[in-house]
């Protein structure tokens, strides 16, 4: 169990449903370790600002997280957490390891642009 204030994904079927139902999704897949906790904290803060993005966590050691651990985009990653950015059900960006507020914000601003129809 991850002790974060994020919504938890516990099953691969939940993961599939979430990314299919929401346009912009971020999933942080990790443990409660020194490289992961700072990322959870940043994402918890950004969740209050980025209302158009759905933020979740998933426990790295849960067998169900194979849905993330086996993504071709994370092959070769040696550190955690894996942070996966989905747009319309597709992976648009992945990162590994500690990410700062500025780094995550830059990705959100680039990948999850809100367009307003005039």
C-alpha positions in Angstrom: 0.0 0.0 0.0 1.2 3.4 -0.9 0.6 6.1 1.8 0.0 9.1 -0.4 -3.0 11.4 -0.9 -3.3 10.3 -4.5 -6.0 8.0 -5.8 -4.6 4.5 -5.9 -4.8 2.1 -8.8 -4.7 -1.5 -7.5 -5.6 -3.5 -10.6 -4.6 -3.6 -14.2 -8.3 -3.4 -15.1 -8.7 -0.2 -13.1 -5.7 1.2 -14.9 -7.2 0.4 -18.3 -10.5 2.0 -17.4 -8.9 5.1 -16.0 -6.8 5.9 -19.0 -9.7 5.1 -21.4 -12.1 7.4 -19.5 -9.9 10.5 -19.0 -8.1 12.6 -21.5 -5.1 13.5 -19.4 -3.8 11.0 -16.8 -0.6 10.8 -14.8 0.4 7.6 -13.0 3.3 7.5 -10.6 4.4 3.9 -10.1 6.8 3.4 -7.2 7.4 2.6 -3.6 7.5 4.6 -0.4 11.2 5.1 -0.8 13.5 8.1 -0.9 13.4 8.6 -4.7 9.6 8.2 -4.9 8.2 10.2 -2.0 9.4 13.5 -3.3 7.6 12.8 -6.6 4.4 11.9 -4.8 4.5 15.2 -2.9 5.0 17.2 -6.1 2.2 15.5 -7.9 -0.1 15.9 -4.8 0.6 19.7 -5.0 0.1 19.9 -8.8 -3.2 18.0 -8.5 -4.7 21.1 -6.9 -3.6 23.3 -9.9 -4.1 21.0 -12.9 -7.8 20.2 -12.6 -7.9 18.9 -16.2 -5.4 16.1 -15.3 -6.2 13.0 -13.2 -3.3 11.9 -11.0 -2.9 8.4 -9.6 -0.3 6.2 -8.0 0.3 2.5 -8.3 2.5 0.3 -6.2 5.5 -0.9 -8.1 5.7 -4.3 -6.4 2.0 -5.1 -7.0 1.8 -7.8 -9.6 -0.9 -5.8 -11.3 1.6 -3.0 -12.0 3.1 -5.2 -14.7 0.8 -3.1 -17.0 3.2 -0.3 -16.4 6.5 -2.2 -15.8 6.2 -3.9 -19.2 5.5 -0.8 -21.2 8.1 -0.6 -24.1 8.7 3.1 -23.0 10.1 2.0 -19.6 12.4 -0.8 -20.8 15.9 0.0 -19.7 14.8 2.2 -16.7 16.7 1.2 -13.6 15.2 3.7 -11.1 11.8 4.4 -9.7 9.3 5.8 -9.7 8.1 5.5 -13.2 5.9 8.5 -14.0 3.7 7.8 -17.0 1.8 10.6 -18.8 -1.2 9.4 -20.9 -3.2 11.5 -23.3 -6.4 9.9 -24.8 -5.3 6.5 -23.6 -1.8 6.7 -25.2 1.6 7.1 -23.5 2.9 10.5 -24.4 5.8 10.8 -22.0 7.6 8.7 -19.3 10.2 9.7 -16.7 12.1 7.7 -14.1 13.5 8.8 -10.7 13.2 12.0 -8.8 11.5 14.8 -10.8 11.2 18.4 -9.5 8.1 20.5 -9.5 9.5 22.4 -12.4 10.3 19.3 -14.5 6.8 17.8 -14.0 5.1 21.2 -14.6 7.0 21.6 -17.9 5.8 18.2 -19.1 2.2 18.9 -18.0 2.3 22.2 -19.8 3.7 20.7 -22.9 1.7 17.5 -23.2 -1.6 18.5 -21.6 -2.4 21.8 -23.2 -6.0 23.0 -22.7 -7.5 24.3 -25.9 -10.4 26.7 -25.8 -12.7 26.9 -28.7 -13.4 30.5 -29.7 
